[in-house]
Amino acid sequence: MKIRVKVKPGAKKEGVRSLGRDLLEVRVSAPPEKGKANERLIDLLSEHFKVRKSAIRILKGETSREKLLEIDL
């Protein structure tokens, strides 16, 4: 499954919410430095979708707030 994600790094409260059919907003507390926010994003999504962390890959947007992810369900 491919899904678009809008990441909000440095948030006080973490969470995942749907903004539409194939768009999620994910708030992470980690700062956008040295890939920390991306690591936390993958942690939260693996809990949300109940999959292994290795089942989630960032296809586009490694350094952007808007990303395209592939999740193997």
C-alpha positions as CSV (number, residue, x, y, z in Angstrom):
1,M,0.0,0.0,0.0
2,K,1.3,3.5,-0.9
3,I,0.3,6.4,1.3
4,R,1.1,10.1,1.5
5,V,2.1,11.4,4.9
6,K,2.4,15.0,6.1
7,V,4.8,15.0,9.1
8,K,4.8,17.6,11.8
9,P,8.2,17.3,13.7
10,G,8.8,18.8,17.1
11,A,5.2,18.3,18.2
12,K,4.2,18.4,21.9
13,K,1.7,15.6,21.4
14,E,2.3,12.6,19.1
15,G,-0.4,11.0,17.0
16,V,-1.7,9.8,13.6
17,R,-4.8,11.2,12.0
18,S,-6.4,10.8,8.6
19,L,-6.8,13.8,6.3
20,G,-8.4,11.8,3.5
21,R,-8.4,8.5,1.7
22,D,-4.7,8.3,1.1
23,L,-3.3,11.1,3.3
24,L,-2.2,10.9,6.9
25,E,-1.0,13.6,9.2
26,V,1.6,12.3,11.7
27,R,2.8,14.4,14.6
28,V,6.2,13.4,16.1
29,S,8.0,14.8,19.1
30,A,11.5,14.2,17.5
31,P,13.3,17.1,15.9
32,P,13.9,17.1,12.1
33,E,17.6,16.5,12.6
34,K,19.8,13.6,11.4
35,G,16.8,11.5,10.5
36,K,15.3,11.4,14.0
37,A,11.8,12.5,12.9
38,N,11.8,9.9,10.1
39,E,12.8,7.1,12.6
40,R,10.0,8.2,15.0
41,L,7.6,8.4,12.0
42,I,8.3,4.8,11.2
43,D,7.9,3.8,14.8
44,L,4.5,5.4,15.1
45,L,3.2,4.0,11.8
46,S,4.4,0.5,12.6
47,E,2.3,0.7,15.8
48,H,-0.7,2.3,14.0
49,F,-0.8,-0.3,11.2
50,K,0.5,-3.2,13.4
51,V,3.4,-4.1,11.1
52,R,7.1,-4.5,11.5
53,K,9.3,-1.4,11.1
54,S,11.0,-3.1,8.2
55,A,7.7,-3.2,6.3
56,I,7.7,0.6,6.0
57,R,9.8,2.4,3.4
58,I,10.1,6.1,2.5
59,L,9.9,6.3,-1.3
60,K,9.9,10.1,-1.7
61,G,10.5,13.0,0.6
62,E,13.3,11.8,2.9
63,T,14.1,15.5,3.9
64,S,10.6,16.9,3.2
65,R,7.6,17.2,5.5
66,E,5.5,15.6,2.8
67,K,6.4,12.0,2.1
68,L,5.3,9.0,0.1
69,L,5.6,5.8,2.0
70,E,5.1,2.1,1.0
71,I,3.7,-0.2,3.7
72,D,3.7,-4.0,3.3
73,L,0.5,-5.1,5.1
